[in-house]
Amino acid sequence: TALASMLNFVLLLYYLRKKMGRLGGRQILISCLKIIAASIVMGIVAWILINQYNFMMISRIYSGIVLLGIILISVILYAVISFLLKSSEMSFLIYSLRKKP
């Protein structure tokens, strides 16, 4: 099924490009690479932080608070790295949040 899905994707992309023209593949690739880089750094930091605690030895409430803190740190780190890499998606998000209704 994975092979059929890939073939389906390639054919649909071919027909879409044929109908619409250039799709900006280089810009999409650059954006994906920035997202992957930010995700890898965030994942490594989260993994290191999670391995610092033995969740079986502490109470459930404290475990939940620690886990929530790790998630919050990971989200902030991802946002900062995306901003530093000048990700177009992060720039759009910041613009949208600053824009007055």
C-alpha positions in Angstrom: 0.0 0.0 0.0 2.9 2.4 0.6 4.2 1.9 -2.9 0.7 2.6 -4.3 0.4 5.7 -2.2 3.8 7.0 -3.4 2.8 6.3 -7.0 -0.5 8.1 -6.5 1.3 11.1 -4.9 3.8 11.3 -7.8 1.1 11.1 -10.4 -1.1 13.7 -8.7 1.9 16.0 -8.3 2.7 15.6 -12.0 -0.8 16.5 -13.1 -1.1 19.4 -10.7 2.2 20.8 -11.9 1.1 20.3 -15.5 -2.1 22.2 -14.9 -0.8 25.0 -12.6 2.8 25.4 -13.7 5.7 25.7 -11.2 4.8 25.0 -7.6 7.8 26.5 -5.8 9.4 23.2 -4.9 12.7 24.8 -3.9 11.1 27.1 -1.4 9.0 24.2 0.0 12.2 22.1 0.4 14.0 24.9 2.2 11.0 25.4 4.5 10.9 21.6 5.2 14.6 21.5 6.0 14.2 24.4 8.5 11.3 22.6 10.1 13.2 19.3 10.3 16.3 21.1 11.8 14.2 22.8 14.5 12.3 19.5 15.2 15.5 17.5 15.6 17.0 20.0 18.1 13.7 20.1 20.0 13.5 16.3 20.1 17.1 15.9 21.3 16.6 18.4 24.1 13.2 16.9 25.1 14.8 13.4 25.2 17.7 14.6 27.3 15.3 16.3 29.8 13.0 13.3 30.0 15.9 11.0 30.7 16.9 13.2 33.6 13.9 12.0 35.7 12.9 8.6 36.9 9.1 9.0 36.6 8.4 5.7 38.4 10.1 7.0 41.6 8.1 10.3 41.9 4.4 11.0 42.5 2.0 11.2 39.6 1.2 14.8 40.2 4.9 15.8 40.3 5.5 13.6 37.2 2.7 15.4 35.4 4.1 18.8 36.3 7.6 17.8 35.2 6.3 16.4 31.9 4.2 19.6 31.3 7.4 21.7 31.9 9.4 19.6 29.5 6.7 20.0 26.8 6.5 23.8 27.4 10.3 24.1 27.2 10.3 22.0 24.0 7.6 24.2 22.4 9.4 27.4 23.3 12.7 26.0 22.0 11.1 25.0 18.7 9.6 28.5 18.3 12.9 30.2 19.0 14.9 28.0 16.6 12.3 28.5 13.9 12.5 32.2 14.4 16.3 32.2 14.3 16.2 30.1 11.1 13.8 32.7 9.7 11.1 30.2 8.9 8.4 31.7 6.8 5.7 29.8 8.8 7.0 31.3 12.1 7.1 34.8 10.5 3.5 34.4 9.3 2.5 33.2 12.8 4.1 36.2 14.5 2.6 38.6 11.9 -0.8 37.0 12.5 -0.6 37.3 16.3 0.6 41.0 16.1 -2.1 42.0 13.6 -4.9 43.8 15.2 -8.4 42.5 14.6 
